[in-house]
Amino acid sequence: MSESLTSRVGRIVSGSLNALVGALEDAAPEVVLGQAIKEVDGAIDDVRAELGRELAKKHLASTRLMEVNRRHEELTDRIELALAENREDLAEAAASQQLDLEAQIPVVERHLAETGDRENELEGLISALQAKKRDMREEMRAFLESQEASREGDNAAAAPKAPGVGASNRAEKATSAFDEVLERNTGLSNQRQSLDNEKKLAELEDLAHQNRVKERIAQAKARRENS
């Protein structure tokens, strides 16, 4: 049985960063980094594709629910008109259709709620994967910096550096090495810009979630006022 999307994301997000660093120590960083980032990016793409399908289902369910409610209201008017014209037979036919629609409404509403829950779940999976990706990048960057520090330590006696310069050089070289490795394996030309974009997207996702919460509370208040 193939691994489910949710299980796959759970496996990736719960994976140990220590194991990743250990793999970096035992193999070429370029290879490990490329595989790790590609797996996360692939999972994000798959979750987004699933999210697109759920949004399409949600749209169809919402459209169907509006159609059923509109038809139900029309039939109410027709029942009243038929009774006003002393056509009880027509009123009964309209009432029969209303009952059929009322039987459908709970099913459509349940399906709509399920797609909404799935939408929230998938959005959460994407956020978790993006957070995991940022953690991986920081761990890899720290690893490369430590590797650079080790090499500089071996050469310290032959070419001593001024105080404070070594750490700065290590961080700069590690950042440069990280960006070069990431570009070769993921096709990203500007790592810092990419990270900045991800932060903005994460902030946008948080704002969208907050808006959904406000809408939900507003709906609940409206129901209380109308009850």
TINU-396221 format. One record per residue: y, x, z of N, C-alpha, C, O in turn; residue in three letters. Coordinates in Angstrom, 3 decimals, m for minus. Each point is the difference from the previous one (the first is absolute). Example, Ala and Ser with C-alpha at 12.3 -4.5 7.8 and 13.67 -1.06 7.14 Angstrom:
BEGIN
> m5.690,13.190,7.800,1.190,m0.890,0.000,1.200,0.900,0.000,m0.019,1.036,0.665,ALA
> 1.069,m1.386,m1.385,1.190,0.820,0.060,1.090,m0.770,0.730,1.108,0.509,0.169,SER
% end
This chain:
BEGIN
> m1.195,0.848,0.000,1.195,m0.848,0.000,1.240,0.881,0.000,0.100,0.932,0.797,MET
> 0.835,m1.218,m1.675,1.212,0.799,m0.090,0.863,m0.208,1.241,m0.042,m1.059,0.627,SER
> 0.814,2.068,m0.284,0.861,m0.045,1.170,1.138,m0.985,m0.238,0.648,0.029,m1.047,GLU
> m0.406,m0.914,2.038,1.082,m0.957,m0.148,1.343,0.713,0.078,0.108,1.102,0.537,SER
> 0.906,m1.752,m1.084,1.332,0.605,m0.020,0.509,0.231,1.415,0.546,1.063,0.296,LEU
> m0.718,m2.048,0.582,0.457,0.136,1.380,m0.730,1.124,0.718,0.616,0.774,0.733,THR
> m1.932,m0.680,m0.941,m0.780,1.072,0.624,0.417,1.362,m0.523,0.069,0.974,0.749,SER
> 0.204,m0.918,m2.028,0.436,1.253,m0.612,1.312,0.478,0.605,0.142,1.174,0.341,ARG
> 0.819,m2.091,m0.209,1.284,0.362,0.593,m0.196,0.407,1.458,0.603,0.967,0.465,VAL
> m1.442,m1.702,0.249,m0.270,0.342,1.395,m0.590,1.384,0.141,0.354,0.745,0.913,GLY
> m1.256,m0.400,m1.819,m0.614,1.335,0.040,1.041,1.083,m0.236,0.010,1.027,0.679,ARG
> 0.872,m1.269,m1.656,1.014,1.008,m0.329,0.996,0.158,1.145,0.320,1.117,0.404,ILE
> 0.169,m2.247,0.116,1.032,0.054,1.037,m0.538,0.573,1.302,0.712,0.717,0.703,VAL
> m1.965,m1.029,m0.376,m0.579,0.473,1.258,m0.581,1.399,m0.114,m0.463,0.556,0.996,SER
> 0.478,0.021,m2.186,m0.534,1.339,m0.190,0.761,1.041,0.805,1.218,m0.097,0.145,GLY
> m1.915,1.078,0.372,0.605,1.022,0.844,0.816,0.988,m0.820,m0.480,0.548,m0.993,SER
> 1.733,m0.324,1.423,0.820,1.017,m0.642,m0.533,1.390,0.305,0.183,0.925,m0.792,LEU
> m0.845,m0.773,1.943,m0.589,1.301,0.330,m1.085,0.386,m1.003,m0.151,1.167,m0.363,ASN
> m0.606,m2.188,m0.078,m1.036,0.262,m0.995,0.630,0.441,m1.313,m0.541,0.857,m0.699,ALA
> 1.681,m1.443,0.369,0.697,0.378,m1.232,0.468,1.450,0.078,m0.162,0.768,m0.948,LEU
> 0.749,m0.402,2.098,0.453,1.378,0.173,m1.187,0.956,m0.042,0.096,1.097,m0.551,VAL
> m1.214,m1.522,1.136,m1.197,0.839,m0.054,m0.467,0.216,m1.426,m0.444,1.090,m0.360,GLY
> 0.547,m2.142,m0.458,m0.385,0.132,m1.404,0.949,0.947,m0.723,m0.418,0.752,m0.880,ALA
> 1.694,m0.789,1.252,0.970,0.912,m0.608,m0.364,1.449,0.300,0.202,0.885,m0.831,LEU
> m0.744,m0.649,2.034,m0.346,1.357,0.395,m1.232,0.495,m0.729,m0.159,1.203,m0.210,GLU
> m0.723,m2.127,m0.181,m1.268,0.383,m0.613,0.028,m0.033,m1.522,m0.934,0.483,m0.639,ASP
> 1.981,m1.039,0.046,0.047,m0.128,m1.461,1.415,0.280,m0.494,0.912,0.246,0.790,ALA
> m0.746,m0.288,m2.106,1.317,0.222,m0.592,0.917,m1.161,0.369,m0.344,m1.154,m0.256,ALA
> 1.510,1.433,0.855,0.917,m1.091,0.384,0.359,m0.903,m1.161,0.171,m1.207,0.173,PRO
> m0.056,1.799,m1.377,0.359,m0.798,m1.172,m1.016,m1.102,m0.255,0.357,m1.137,m0.305,GLU
> m1.642,1.498,0.436,m1.074,m0.959,m0.273,m0.025,m1.095,1.066,m0.055,m1.189,m0.313,VAL
> 0.096,1.617,1.580,m0.065,m0.962,1.099,1.202,m0.934,m0.017,m0.140,m1.213,0.152,VAL
> 1.321,1.789,m0.339,1.211,m0.803,m0.033,m0.036,m1.003,m1.145,0.349,m1.167,0.178,LEU
> m0.770,1.621,m1.344,m0.062,m0.898,m1.149,m0.937,m1.165,0.241,0.336,m1.144,m0.306,GLY
> m1.519,1.426,0.857,m0.977,m1.053,0.250,0.483,m0.985,1.055,m0.156,m1.212,m0.148,GLN
> 0.751,1.751,1.225,0.454,m0.864,1.096,1.113,m0.933,m0.450,m0.047,m1.202,0.260,ALA
> 1.040,1.752,m0.930,1.125,m0.817,m0.444,m0.432,m1.020,m1.049,0.439,m1.150,0.022,ILE
> m1.302,1.579,m0.938,m0.459,m0.915,m1.046,m0.793,m1.162,0.584,0.095,m1.126,m0.488,LYS
> m0.884,1.398,1.544,m0.776,m1.085,0.597,0.937,m1.034,0.630,m0.207,m1.204,m0.152,GLU
> 1.231,1.677,0.856,0.952,m0.931,0.617,0.776,m0.758,m1.075,0.158,m1.218,0.085,VAL
> 0.327,1.945,m1.101,0.755,m0.661,m1.073,m0.869,m1.023,m0.733,0.466,m1.080,m0.363,ASP
> m1.737,1.437,0.151,m0.906,m0.938,m0.663,m0.203,m1.255,0.821,m0.041,m1.105,m0.541,GLY
> m0.089,1.277,1.863,m0.164,m1.162,0.875,1.257,m0.867,m0.005,m0.090,m1.227,m0.016,ALA
> 1.261,1.865,0.029,1.262,m0.755,m0.041,0.082,m0.814,m1.291,0.387,m1.168,0.024,ILE
> m0.750,1.784,m1.147,0.028,m0.713,m1.285,m0.941,m1.201,0.016,0.345,m1.074,m0.492,ASP
> m1.545,1.264,1.066,m0.978,m1.087,0.041,0.476,m1.142,0.902,m0.176,m1.175,m0.322,ASP
> 0.782,1.542,1.455,0.502,m1.037,0.911,1.138,m0.767,m0.665,0.078,m1.223,0.117,VAL
> 0.804,1.937,m0.815,1.104,m0.673,m0.685,m0.518,m0.926,m1.096,0.557,m1.076,m0.220,ARG
> m1.615,1.489,m0.466,m0.581,m0.866,m1.031,m0.574,m1.266,0.631,0.173,m1.100,m0.525,ALA
> m0.862,1.268,1.664,m0.541,m1.157,0.711,1.126,m0.889,0.514,m0.110,m1.225,m0.023,GLU
> 1.198,1.848,0.487,1.147,m0.762,0.472,0.599,m0.831,m1.133,0.410,m1.141,0.213,LEU
> m0.363,1.709,m1.407,0.505,m0.738,m1.151,m0.846,m1.229,m0.292,0.528,m1.064,m0.323,GLY
> m1.837,1.215,0.438,m0.891,m1.146,m0.236,0.199,m1.070,1.073,m0.006,m1.194,m0.300,ARG
> 0.181,1.624,1.550,0.212,m0.970,1.078,1.323,m0.732,m0.161,0.092,m1.195,0.281,GLU
> 0.932,1.910,m0.734,1.294,m0.643,m0.226,m0.093,m1.040,m1.112,0.639,m1.050,0.059,LEU
> m1.446,1.361,m1.074,m0.203,m0.966,m1.085,m0.715,m1.254,0.530,0.367,m1.124,m0.346,ALA
> m1.385,1.329,1.184,m0.709,m1.131,0.600,0.947,m0.826,0.872,m0.026,m1.231,m0.020,LYS
> 0.861,1.937,0.783,0.950,m0.686,0.879,0.968,m0.839,m0.808,0.327,m1.122,0.386,LYS
> 0.135,1.658,m1.505,0.928,m0.741,m0.855,m0.662,m1.254,m0.557,0.606,m1.071,m0.010,HIS
> m1.838,1.200,m0.449,m0.709,m1.152,m0.546,m0.239,m1.065,1.069,0.162,m1.195,m0.251,LEU
> m0.550,1.646,1.453,m0.250,m0.946,1.084,1.286,m0.705,0.406,0.002,m1.204,0.255,ALA
> 1.089,1.957,m0.195,1.295,m0.592,0.366,0.444,m1.020,m1.045,0.506,m1.071,0.335,SER
> m0.704,1.420,m1.605,0.364,m0.921,m1.083,m0.838,m1.270,0.068,0.517,m1.104,m0.176,THR
> m1.810,1.265,0.432,m0.893,m1.154,0.091,0.378,m0.889,1.180,m0.024,m1.225,m0.118,ARG
> 0.372,1.824,1.250,0.363,m0.784,1.177,1.270,m0.814,m0.261,0.084,m1.168,0.380,LEU
> 0.890,1.783,m1.023,1.231,m0.733,m0.333,m0.290,m1.145,m0.959,0.575,m1.084,0.109,MET
> m1.478,1.343,m1.051,m0.353,m1.038,m0.972,m0.693,m1.176,0.681,0.293,m1.159,m0.296,GLU
> m1.217,1.467,1.214,m0.731,m1.056,0.703,0.960,m0.820,0.871,m0.077,m1.228,0.031,VAL
> 0.976,1.916,0.671,0.958,m0.717,0.847,0.949,m0.870,m0.829,0.332,m1.120,0.387,ASN
> 0.094,1.654,m1.528,0.880,m0.784,m0.879,m0.708,m1.246,m0.491,0.573,m1.089,0.003,ARG
> m1.834,1.248,m0.429,m0.782,m1.125,m0.492,m0.242,m1.034,1.105,0.004,m1.206,m0.247,ARG
> m0.212,1.698,1.453,m0.228,m0.895,1.147,1.231,m0.861,0.252,m0.124,m1.198,0.252,HIS
> 1.300,1.791,m0.317,1.241,m0.753,0.196,0.213,m1.015,m1.123,0.467,m1.112,0.244,GLU
> m0.810,1.498,m1.474,0.134,m0.928,m1.125,m0.872,m1.231,0.210,0.413,m1.131,m0.259,GLU
> m1.619,1.376,0.731,m0.928,m1.120,0.203,0.484,m0.927,1.107,m0.233,m1.207,m0.059,LEU
> 0.899,1.753,1.060,0.565,m0.853,1.056,1.007,m0.977,m0.590,0.008,m1.186,0.327,THR
> 0.845,1.715,m1.209,0.981,m0.863,m0.662,m0.687,m1.046,m0.877,0.434,m1.151,m0.060,ASP
> m1.501,1.556,m0.616,m0.687,m0.936,m0.894,m0.730,m1.091,0.775,m0.097,m1.141,m0.451,ARG
> m0.414,1.508,1.623,m0.651,m1.016,0.830,1.015,m1.069,0.404,m0.273,m1.198,m0.066,ILE
> 1.438,1.658,0.482,1.050,m0.943,0.401,0.436,m0.872,m1.175,0.240,m1.197,0.162,GLU
> m0.139,1.802,m1.339,0.391,m0.766,m1.190,m1.065,m1.029,m0.360,0.320,m1.145,m0.318,LEU
> m1.578,1.552,0.367,m1.092,m0.923,m0.342,m0.038,m1.183,0.958,m0.203,m1.140,m0.419,ALA
> 0.400,1.415,1.711,m0.006,m1.084,0.985,1.189,m0.931,m0.203,m0.099,m1.212,0.190,LEU
> 1.225,1.805,m0.582,1.192,m0.827,m0.253,m0.234,m0.930,m1.176,0.581,m1.083,m0.062,ALA
> m1.447,1.507,m0.892,m0.302,m0.818,m1.173,m1.268,m0.832,0.194,m0.534,m0.584,m0.943,GLU
> 0.072,0.547,2.188,m1.223,m0.762,0.305,m1.203,0.495,m0.804,m0.866,m0.788,m0.382,ASN
> 0.818,2.100,0.127,m1.151,0.604,m0.687,m0.767,0.871,0.990,0.053,1.229,m0.040,ARG
> m0.767,m1.916,0.926,m0.744,0.720,1.032,m1.090,0.876,m0.609,m0.360,1.031,0.569,GLU
> m0.165,m1.438,m1.724,m1.039,0.803,m0.639,0.539,1.376,m0.400,m0.678,1.017,0.145,ASP
> 1.920,m1.013,m0.654,0.614,1.270,m0.376,0.335,0.831,1.248,m0.110,1.226,m0.006,LEU
> 0.516,m1.913,1.056,0.307,0.698,1.248,m1.258,0.659,0.559,0.057,1.117,0.515,ALA
> m1.189,m1.806,m0.617,m1.264,0.561,0.492,m0.416,1.223,m0.815,m0.527,0.969,0.547,GLU
> 0.767,m1.021,m1.864,m0.345,1.143,m0.845,0.844,1.220,0.372,m0.497,1.125,0.052,ALA
> 1.781,m1.372,0.204,0.886,1.094,0.389,m0.384,0.546,1.375,0.035,1.209,0.229,ALA
> m0.400,m2.108,0.677,m0.408,0.435,1.337,m1.276,0.834,m0.059,m0.164,0.958,0.755,ALA
> m0.737,m1.336,m1.664,m1.241,0.758,m0.176,0.295,1.435,m0.454,m0.611,0.958,0.474,SER
> 1.570,m0.839,m1.411,0.389,1.332,m0.461,0.648,0.802,1.129,m0.201,1.210,0.106,GLN
> 0.975,m1.890,0.730,0.619,0.673,1.127,m1.039,0.583,0.950,0.139,1.125,0.479,GLN
> m1.172,m1.902,m0.216,m1.059,0.475,0.894,m0.695,1.233,m0.579,m0.348,0.929,0.729,LEU
> 0.150,m0.935,m2.059,m0.614,1.161,m0.644,0.888,1.240,0.159,m0.490,1.097,0.264,ASP
> 1.801,m1.290,m0.429,0.934,1.118,0.150,0.032,0.495,1.439,0.055,1.204,0.247,LEU
> m0.090,m2.135,0.700,0.021,0.381,1.409,m1.239,0.798,0.388,0.052,0.835,0.903,GLU
> m1.153,m1.090,m1.578,m1.210,0.777,0.263,0.141,1.428,m0.517,m0.614,0.923,0.535,ALA
> 1.420,m0.745,m1.572,0.195,1.331,m0.576,1.014,0.846,0.771,m0.126,1.223,0.067,GLN
> 1.125,m1.879,0.512,1.106,0.728,0.623,m0.458,1.007,1.065,0.450,1.146,m0.036,ILE
> m1.331,m1.524,0.987,m0.411,0.983,1.016,m0.697,1.218,m0.605,0.150,1.119,0.491,PRO
> m0.913,m1.347,m1.558,m0.713,1.108,m0.637,0.990,0.962,m0.657,m0.111,1.219,0.133,VAL
> 1.078,m1.796,m0.843,1.008,0.838,m0.658,0.838,0.738,1.032,0.314,1.177,m0.178,VAL
> 0.055,m1.868,1.268,0.793,0.638,1.052,m0.776,1.133,0.663,0.568,1.048,0.306,GLU
> m1.846,m1.252,m0.086,m0.833,1.047,0.604,m0.104,1.208,m0.925,0.079,1.147,0.440,ARG
> m0.257,m1.428,m1.733,m0.074,1.094,m0.977,1.326,0.758,m0.053,0.016,1.226,m0.107,HIS
> 1.073,m1.947,0.181,1.324,0.630,m0.015,0.187,0.878,1.235,0.533,1.106,m0.091,LEU
> m0.973,m1.603,1.235,0.110,0.788,1.230,m0.871,1.251,m0.068,0.402,1.073,0.449,ALA
> m1.597,m1.222,m1.014,m0.904,1.146,m0.110,0.577,1.082,m0.912,m0.104,1.190,0.297,GLU
> 0.712,m1.610,m1.405,0.604,0.992,m0.890,1.193,0.668,0.675,0.255,1.185,m0.214,THR
> 0.477,m1.947,1.031,1.116,0.594,0.743,m0.481,1.025,1.005,0.592,1.069,0.144,GLY
> m1.681,m1.403,0.558,m0.571,0.948,0.961,m0.508,1.250,m0.705,0.182,1.117,0.484,ASP
> m0.821,m1.316,m1.631,m0.517,1.138,m0.758,1.144,0.860,m0.522,m0.101,1.226,m0.041,ARG
> 1.188,m1.878,m0.358,1.180,0.737,m0.463,0.529,0.905,1.108,0.292,1.174,m0.229,GLU
> m0.173,m1.735,1.434,0.480,0.796,1.132,m0.955,1.143,0.320,0.426,1.109,0.325,ASN
> m1.717,m1.393,m0.420,m0.995,1.035,0.277,0.105,1.156,m0.998,m0.039,1.170,0.381,GLU
> 0.172,m1.515,m1.654,0.088,1.031,m1.031,1.282,0.814,0.122,m0.007,1.214,m0.203,LEU
> 1.103,m1.883,0.534,1.251,0.726,0.206,m0.138,0.964,1.173,0.544,1.103,m0.026,GLU
> m1.276,m1.527,1.056,m0.253,0.877,1.140,m0.852,1.201,m0.381,0.222,1.108,0.487,GLY
> m1.202,m1.335,m1.365,m0.850,1.102,m0.464,0.820,1.030,m0.776,m0.190,1.206,0.160,LEU
> 1.098,m1.692,m0.998,0.853,0.917,m0.771,0.874,0.822,0.932,0.144,1.208,m0.186,ILE
> 0.437,m1.853,1.185,0.844,0.718,0.963,m0.807,1.044,0.747,0.473,1.114,0.224,SER
> m1.698,m1.473,0.166,m0.857,0.945,0.721,m0.362,1.194,m0.871,m0.014,1.134,0.478,ALA
> m0.279,m1.377,m1.753,m0.342,1.097,m0.910,1.198,0.914,m0.237,m0.146,1.221,m0.057,LEU
> 1.320,m1.811,m0.079,1.192,0.817,m0.198,0.294,0.854,1.226,0.415,1.153,m0.121,GLN
> m0.635,m1.727,1.305,0.190,0.764,1.227,m1.021,1.128,0.094,0.334,1.116,0.397,ALA
> m1.572,m1.409,m0.762,m1.046,1.023,0.017,0.338,1.127,m0.965,m0.225,1.172,0.302,LYS
> 0.756,m1.523,m1.442,0.368,1.000,m0.999,1.089,0.917,0.530,m0.034,1.208,m0.233,LYS
> 1.001,m1.776,0.943,1.057,0.831,0.578,m0.569,0.940,1.062,0.391,1.164,0.075,ARG
> m1.320,m1.674,0.750,m0.638,0.849,1.010,m0.765,1.150,m0.652,0.068,1.142,0.456,ASP
> m0.795,m1.457,m1.524,m0.767,1.027,m0.705,0.920,1.082,m0.538,m0.311,1.188,0.088,MET
> 1.424,m1.591,m0.636,0.934,0.963,m0.576,0.546,0.943,1.075,0.119,1.207,m0.215,ARG
> 0.211,m1.782,1.374,0.531,0.828,1.072,m1.050,0.980,0.504,0.317,1.159,0.269,GLU
> m1.569,m1.609,m0.138,m1.066,0.885,0.445,m0.242,1.118,m1.017,m0.213,1.154,0.372,GLU
> 0.247,m1.505,m1.641,m0.215,1.003,m1.036,1.151,0.995,m0.044,m0.202,1.200,m0.184,MET
> 1.403,m1.719,0.356,1.161,0.879,m0.002,m0.081,0.982,1.173,0.289,1.187,m0.149,ARG
> m0.689,m1.703,1.324,m0.137,0.868,1.170,m1.083,1.044,m0.220,0.143,1.149,0.418,ALA
> m1.229,m1.552,m1.079,m1.082,0.947,m0.279,0.477,1.123,m0.914,m0.275,1.172,0.253,PHE
> 0.987,m1.534,m1.313,0.501,1.010,m0.925,0.998,0.927,0.694,0.051,1.200,m0.273,LEU
> 0.734,m1.776,1.167,0.960,0.832,0.730,m0.727,0.988,0.908,0.395,1.160,0.119,GLU
> m1.466,m1.636,0.520,m0.762,0.908,0.869,m0.676,1.100,m0.810,m0.110,1.139,0.453,SER
> m0.343,m1.493,m1.658,m0.610,1.007,m0.869,1.040,1.048,m0.397,m0.290,1.196,m0.024,GLN
> 1.493,m1.652,m0.285,1.076,0.913,m0.364,0.368,0.884,1.184,0.274,1.188,m0.169,GLU
> m0.267,m1.767,1.371,0.312,0.777,1.200,m1.036,1.084,0.225,0.328,1.118,0.396,ALA
> m1.596,m1.465,m0.655,m1.063,0.988,0.170,0.157,1.163,m0.968,m0.193,1.158,0.372,SER
> 0.543,m1.472,m1.614,0.179,1.071,m0.982,1.194,0.865,0.353,m0.049,1.220,m0.155,ARG
> 1.125,m1.842,0.631,1.176,0.779,0.372,m0.281,0.863,1.216,0.522,1.108,0.128,GLU
> m1.371,m1.641,0.782,m0.346,0.791,1.172,m0.749,1.259,m0.367,0.193,1.046,0.621,GLY
> m1.060,m1.138,m1.641,m0.759,1.178,m0.439,0.908,1.068,m0.597,m0.297,1.194,0.058,ASP
> 1.433,m1.654,m0.646,0.909,0.934,m0.661,1.211,0.360,0.863,0.905,0.701,m0.455,ASN
> m0.892,m1.184,1.705,1.189,0.174,0.832,0.290,1.473,0.293,1.156,0.421,0.000,ALA
> m2.210,0.359,0.249,0.211,1.408,0.358,0.577,0.778,m1.172,0.851,0.871,0.183,ALA
> m1.311,m1.185,m1.378,0.460,0.744,m1.179,1.397,m0.420,m0.417,0.763,0.824,m0.505,ALA
> m0.411,m2.088,0.705,1.321,m0.484,m0.418,0.557,m0.934,1.060,m0.036,m1.218,m0.173,ALA
> 0.556,1.771,1.278,0.536,m0.828,1.087,1.182,m0.844,m0.460,0.787,0.422,m0.848,PRO
> m0.671,m1.628,1.424,1.061,m0.930,m0.392,0.965,m0.178,1.152,m0.350,0.216,1.160,LYS
> 1.567,m0.612,m1.491,1.001,m0.265,1.020,m0.411,m1.209,0.822,m0.674,m0.891,m0.517,ALA
> 1.069,0.840,1.803,m0.365,m1.132,0.865,0.430,m1.326,m0.617,1.117,m0.143,m0.497,PRO
> m2.037,m0.829,0.544,0.313,m1.339,m0.494,m0.229,m0.177,m1.476,m0.104,m1.133,m0.469,GLY
> 0.020,2.221,m0.287,m0.163,m0.126,m1.442,m1.423,m0.369,m0.359,m0.230,m0.757,m0.944,VAL
> m0.736,1.292,1.698,m1.404,m0.242,m0.318,m0.361,m1.473,0.010,m0.627,m0.489,m0.939,GLY
> 1.016,m0.227,1.991,m0.329,m1.423,0.102,0.642,m0.782,m1.129,m0.619,m0.897,m0.574,ALA
> 1.851,1.232,0.257,0.693,m0.695,m1.084,m0.688,0.235,m1.329,m0.177,m0.921,m0.797,SER
> m0.210,2.178,0.566,m0.693,0.316,m1.248,m1.345,m0.712,m0.083,m0.393,m0.482,m1.062,ASN
> m0.301,0.423,2.181,m1.312,m0.661,0.007,0.131,m1.474,m0.356,m0.751,m0.524,m0.822,ARG
> 1.720,m0.136,1.457,0.184,m1.420,m0.276,0.386,m0.233,m1.450,m0.482,m0.936,m0.638,ALA
> 1.359,1.795,0.118,0.447,m0.153,m1.383,m1.140,0.235,m0.976,m0.171,m0.746,m0.965,GLU
> m0.612,1.798,1.226,m1.115,0.304,m0.890,m1.082,m1.073,0.085,m0.594,m0.379,m1.009,LYS
> 0.346,m0.107,2.232,m1.009,m1.050,0.151,0.414,m1.266,m0.737,m0.818,m0.638,m0.662,ALA
> 2.106,0.274,0.782,0.507,m1.174,m0.703,m0.133,0.175,m1.504,m0.414,m0.918,m0.708,THR
> 0.769,2.100,0.228,m0.096,0.279,m1.431,m1.441,m0.059,m0.467,m0.303,m0.597,m1.034,SER
> m0.585,1.217,1.796,m1.421,m0.006,m0.368,m0.563,m1.408,0.015,m0.769,m0.382,m0.882,ALA
> 1.162,m0.395,1.901,m0.473,m1.383,0.099,0.452,m0.815,m1.205,m0.791,m0.735,m0.592,PHE
> 2.063,0.867,0.233,0.528,m0.752,m1.135,m0.696,0.396,m1.296,m0.277,m0.858,m0.839,ASP
> m0.007,2.140,0.667,m0.667,0.458,m1.220,m1.410,m0.548,m0.088,m0.442,m0.448,m1.058,GLU
> m0.266,0.488,2.188,m1.373,m0.529,0.020,0.004,m1.492,m0.272,m0.803,m0.494,m0.791,VAL
> 1.704,m0.223,1.443,0.058,m1.453,m0.182,0.356,m0.364,m1.429,m0.551,m0.949,m0.557,LEU
> 1.470,1.697,m0.042,0.404,m0.295,m1.380,m1.154,0.207,m0.961,m0.200,m0.800,m0.914,GLU
> m0.558,1.863,1.111,m1.120,0.279,m0.903,m1.073,m1.068,0.100,m0.650,m0.322,m0.995,ARG
> 0.455,m0.236,2.194,m1.119,m0.914,0.210,0.368,m1.467,m0.078,m0.884,m0.844,m0.147,ASN
> 2.150,0.518,0.240,0.389,m1.415,m0.033,1.022,m0.318,m1.072,0.281,m1.172,m0.249,THR
> 0.276,2.172,m0.383,0.973,m0.250,m1.050,1.375,m0.337,0.512,0.830,m0.505,m0.757,GLY
> m0.557,0.776,2.051,1.315,m0.275,0.556,0.866,1.236,m0.154,m0.397,1.093,0.402,LEU
> 1.577,m1.257,m0.982,0.867,1.138,m0.272,0.950,0.300,1.147,0.528,1.108,0.084,SER
> m0.300,m2.068,0.801,0.935,0.222,1.087,m0.554,m0.643,1.262,0.158,m1.203,0.212,ASN
> m0.811,2.010,0.628,m0.660,m0.534,1.183,0.983,m0.594,0.994,m0.258,m1.057,0.575,GLN
> 1.378,1.726,m0.370,0.962,m0.500,0.972,0.551,m1.353,m0.418,0.172,m0.888,0.835,ARG
> 0.107,0.723,m2.136,0.490,m1.281,m0.497,m1.049,m1.082,0.177,0.315,m1.145,0.324,GLN
> m1.585,1.530,m0.545,m1.083,m0.960,0.152,m0.112,m0.474,1.441,m0.170,m1.192,0.257,SER
> 0.267,2.134,0.689,m0.070,m0.381,1.396,1.164,m0.908,0.378,m0.174,m0.963,0.746,LEU
> 1.357,1.271,m1.262,1.170,m0.825,0.269,m0.197,m1.401,m0.548,0.362,m0.979,0.653,ASP
> m0.939,0.872,m1.859,m0.268,m1.309,m0.599,m0.999,m0.784,0.825,0.148,m1.209,0.175,ASN
> m1.172,1.895,0.336,m1.013,m0.681,0.808,0.614,m0.541,1.292,m0.332,m1.102,0.439,GLU
> 1.230,1.884,0.165,0.661,m0.475,1.212,0.824,m1.250,m0.292,0.020,m0.945,0.789,LYS
> 0.664,0.955,m1.944,0.798,m1.156,m0.378,m0.887,m1.212,m0.263,0.345,m1.122,0.373,LYS
> m1.484,1.350,m1.015,m0.923,m1.101,m0.257,m0.563,m0.550,1.302,m0.148,m1.210,0.167,LEU
> m0.168,2.126,0.762,m0.511,m0.445,1.297,1.050,m0.817,0.731,m0.321,m1.008,0.630,ALA
> 1.588,1.439,m0.710,1.086,m0.748,0.631,0.160,m1.365,m0.651,0.243,m0.997,0.679,GLU
> m0.381,0.959,m2.012,0.092,m1.270,m0.714,m1.133,m0.937,0.404,0.212,m1.205,0.138,LEU
> m1.407,1.748,0.052,m1.132,m0.808,0.435,0.248,m0.570,1.394,m0.339,m1.149,0.281,GLU
> 0.940,1.973,0.596,0.317,m0.485,1.345,1.012,m1.141,m0.055,m0.129,m0.992,0.718,ASP
> 1.141,1.143,m1.580,1.011,m1.053,m0.140,m0.631,m1.288,m0.530,0.317,m1.097,0.460,LEU
> m1.221,1.252,m1.441,m0.673,m1.173,m0.565,m0.818,m0.712,1.075,m0.027,m1.229,0.070,ALA
> m0.644,2.034,0.770,m0.802,m0.584,1.075,0.897,m0.733,1.000,m0.327,m1.103,0.438,HIS
> 1.448,1.712,m0.080,0.929,m0.644,0.927,0.531,m1.312,m0.575,0.166,m0.980,0.727,GLN
> 0.098,0.965,m2.030,0.472,m1.236,m0.639,m1.062,m1.081,0.043,0.306,m1.175,0.205,ASN
> m1.570,1.578,m0.399,m1.095,m0.981,0.074,m0.101,m0.592,1.410,m0.250,m1.192,0.176,ARG
> 0.451,2.051,0.812,m0.041,m0.482,1.385,1.123,m1.005,0.236,m0.225,m1.055,0.593,VAL
> 1.439,1.380,m1.057,1.134,m0.904,0.174,m0.240,m1.329,m0.710,0.325,m1.062,0.529,LYS
> m0.900,1.130,m1.736,m0.295,m1.225,m0.737,m1.018,m0.848,0.756,0.128,m1.222,0.072,GLU
> m1.149,1.889,0.496,m1.027,m0.729,0.742,0.601,m0.697,1.222,m0.334,m1.147,0.297,ARG
> 1.227,1.854,0.412,0.635,m0.602,1.172,0.898,m1.157,m0.407,0.028,m1.035,0.665,ILE
> 0.716,1.212,m1.772,0.877,m1.069,m0.487,m0.809,m1.235,m0.362,0.423,m1.122,0.279,ALA
> m1.588,1.316,m0.900,m0.845,m1.119,m0.360,m0.512,m0.726,1.245,m0.061,m1.228,0.045,GLN
> m0.307,2.026,0.965,m0.502,m0.594,1.243,1.099,m0.817,0.686,m0.264,m1.092,0.503,ALA
> 1.494,1.618,m0.482,1.124,m0.727,0.589,0.279,m1.293,m0.762,0.285,m1.039,0.596,LYS
> m0.373,1.124,m1.939,0.258,m1.186,m0.825,m1.042,m1.086,0.276,0.326,m1.186,0.053,ALA
> m1.579,1.602,0.123,m1.054,m0.969,0.292,0.249,m0.682,1.354,m0.207,m1.203,0.151,ARG
> 0.657,2.001,0.829,0.271,m0.566,1.322,1.159,m1.002,m0.049,m0.035,m1.041,0.655,ARG
> 1.063,1.379,m1.447,1.146,m0.894,m0.104,m0.353,m1.296,m0.706,0.555,m1.055,0.307,GLU
> m1.491,1.137,m1.265,m0.368,m1.181,m0.775,m1.085,m0.835,0.673,m0.262,m1.132,m0.407,ASN
> m0.365,1.692,1.435,m1.091,m0.726,0.658,0.535,m1.023,0.994,m0.780,m0.702,0.645,SER
% end
